[in-house]
Amino acid sequence: MPPARKRTRTYDPAKIRVAVLAQFGNVRQGVRTLTEEQLARPTHLGDWSVRELAAHLTMAVETVSRNLDRPEPGAKELALLEWPFATAARAGDIADGTRELAADNPDLDALYARVEERITERLATAPDDRLLAARTGAMTLADYLVTRTVELVVHTDDLNRAAGTDIPFDRQALAACTRLLADALAVKAPGASTEVRIPPYAVVQCVEGPRHTRGTPPNVVETDPLTWIRLATGRTQWKTALDEAKVSASGERADLGGLLPLMG
């Protein structure tokens, strides 16, 4: 008997819309408190300063408004689970655009206010199935907003680590980000020999090998959401996370080091 086909995870579009706006609001409040000394600090993202990182965070949301202003493409090109693997090719363009945006907008709160007003206005009337001409490939608005939770959560964590802030994570945004990256691992390494647990948000099975049917799986990986997100995006190395006891891994197929990161 063939194994049951895994169902693709679905997200509640209304909750995702609220999560994107809530997390952007959290970041805006945090950025307001940054001093000039904090804004000048380096980050672990190439040569970006905290100021440039803060400016970049607005791009994650402004791209929704910008794409809603553009003509709708004729057909969907990219599924949600394909998106994490399609992002690396744009790294150079993103870096250049970020530096220009930061230089052109010394008043970060004014920038955040404009971006927040635009997305709130456009989401009020845009249907979930509206196609957006994203640079990674045409996607529905509902799917694209899930990808925005990844951008916002990942870079909120980057900002907290670089500036020493404690900007909170909206629970729904953190959950969606964690789940999408967990499901991307299952796409990259299909199988059912290893169970990856990221409580309280996600459990996925992956990696080829003997299929587990009952009891405790022979290969188990468990970690917390932020550690998982850092692993999946290359912020933390697998060995480092193991050495620091941020990840527990048991079983001969529990070494995920060769599969990570998922995003460039």
N, C-alpha and C positions, 0 to 999 in steps of 0.2 A: 504494500500500500504506500503510495507516494506521500511525502510529508505535506502537512497542511500549508497552504499558501499564506504567508503573513499579510495581514491587512495593513494598508497604508494608514498611518495615523492622521486623524483629522483635528482641526483646531476650530474653536468657536470664533468666527470673524468679529463678532461684537466685542468679545472679551479681549481679543488681540488689539483691536482699535483702542480700547481703553488703556491697555497695557503700554502701548507705544506712547501715547500721550502722557501717561503717568510717569513713565521712566524719563521721558524728555523733560518733564517738569521737575523731576528730582534732580536731574543734571543741571538744569538752569539754576535752581536754588543753590546747588553746590558751587557752581562757577561764580556766582555772585559773591561768595565769601573769599575767593582766592586773592591773595595779596600779589603785588608785583614780584616779590621774591619767589613766591610759589609759581607764578606764571612763567618765570624765567628758568625754572628747573628743567633739566633734561628728562627725557623719558627713555624707555627701553625700545622705542619704535624708531629705529634709525637715528636721524639727527633732529627729530621733532622735539620742540620744547612743549611744556605743559600748555602754553598759550595756543600753539598750533594743534595740539590734541583736542583742546576745548573747542576750537573752531571746527575741526574735523567732525566732531560729534553732531554739529548742526547739519552737515552734509548728509548724514544717514537719514535724516527726516526730510530735508529740503528736496531730496531726490524724488520723494513721493509726490510732492506738490508739482515739481518740474515735469515729471512724467505725466501727471494728470492734465497739465496744460498742453501737452503735445498731442498730435493726432493719434488715435488708437490704432495699433498695428492690426494686421489682418488675421493673424493666427498666433496661438500660443506656441512658444519655442522651448520653454524651459519649465520642467516640473520642479516642485519645491525641493525634493531630495537631490536634485542635480545642482542646485545653486551653490552649496558649499564648495564643490569642486570646480566651479566656474569663476571664482573670485580672484585667483592668483594672477591672472593675465592682466588685471587692471591696476596692479600695485603702483607702477610708475606714474600713470596718469593721476591717480589719487594723491600721491605724494606732492606732485607739482601743484595740483589744484588746492590742496590744503595750505601750502605755504602762501599762495596768492590770497586765499580767503582770509587768513590770519592777518596778513599785511594790510589788506584793504578794510578790515573791520577791527580797529583798536578797541571800540566799545563792544565788548562781547555780549553784555546784557541786551543791548539794542539789537544785535544780530539774533540772539535767541528769541527775543520778543517777535521780530518779524517772521522768523521761521515758524514759531508756534502759532502765530495768528494765521499764516497761510495754510498750514496743514489742517488746523481745526476747521477753517472755512471750507476747504476742498473735500475733506472727509465727510462733511455734513450731507453732501449730495451724491457722492460717488458710489456706485454699486460695487459689491464685492467681486463680481465677475468682469469688471472693466479691465481690459488688457492694458498693461503699461509697457512701453518700449524701453525696458531696462537695458543697460549696456551688456549685461551678462546674457540677455535673451528675453524675449517677451514673456511676461508672466501675468497672472491675474493679480488684481489689487490685493485680494485676500491672502494669496501666497506671498506676495512681496512684503506685506506688512509683517508676516512671521519672520522674514529675513531681517527686518528692521529691529526685531527684539534681539537678534544675535549681535548686530552692529552696536546697538545701544548698551547692552549688558557687557559685552566684551570691552568696549572702550570706557564704560563707567569704571570697570575694574582697573583698566590701565590708568585712568585718571586718579583713582584712589591710591594706587601704589606709587605713582610718580609724585603727586602733590601732597600725600599724607592726609587726604580727606577721608570722610566716611559717608559718601553719598549712598543712600539706601537703594536697594534693588526692589522694584515692584515684583511681587510674588509671581504674578502671571507672566511677566516678561522673562523672569529668571527661569520659570518652568518651561516656557516655549523654547527658549534658547537651548537649555539643557537637552530637551527632547529632540529637537531637530538635529543637533550634533551627535546625539546617541544613535539616532536612526541612520545618520550618514555613515557611521561606523559599520552598521549592519549592512549597508549597501556596498561599502568598500570591501568588506570581508564577510560575504554571505556564508551562512552555516548555522549550526546550533550546538556546537561543542563547548562554547564558552558563554557564560552569562555575565553581563556587565550591569552592575547595580549602581545607580546614582540616586539614592534616596534623598528626598521623598518624591522625586519627579519622574524617574525613568528606570526601566529594566529592559534590556535588549539581549537577544541571543545572536551570536555571530561566530565566525571562524569555522572553516571546514573541519570535519572529524566526526567521531562517533556521536550520534544524536542522543541527547539526554531525554529521558522520558518520565522519571519519577525520583523523588527524594532530592537530596542536595546534589547539585551539579558537580562533576569532577573538576571543572575549571571555572573559577569565580574571580571576578575583579570587582572591587567596590571602592568608591571614593565619593567625595562630596561634590555638589554642583560646581562651585568655583574652581576647584582643582581640575575637574573634568573639562571645563570650558578652557582653562589654561593649557591643558594637554592637547585638546583638539585643535587649538589655534596656534600652537607652538610657543606659547608664553612660558611653559614649563616642560622640561624634558622628562621622559618616562623614568629614567634611572634616578633623577633628582627627586621626583615625587615618591618613588619607592624608598630611597634612602632617608627621606624626611618623614616617612610613615604617613604620607598623605594618601597613599593608595595601598590597599591590600590585594595581593594576587596569589592565588593558589591553583596548582595544576600545571601540567606541562604545556597546555595551550593558553595559559593566562598571561603570557608576555605580549603586550600590545605595542611594544616599542617600535617595531617595524611598520606598524600601521599608522602611526601618528607623526606629525599632525595631519589633520584632515583638511584644514584651510591654510593657505600660504600667508 
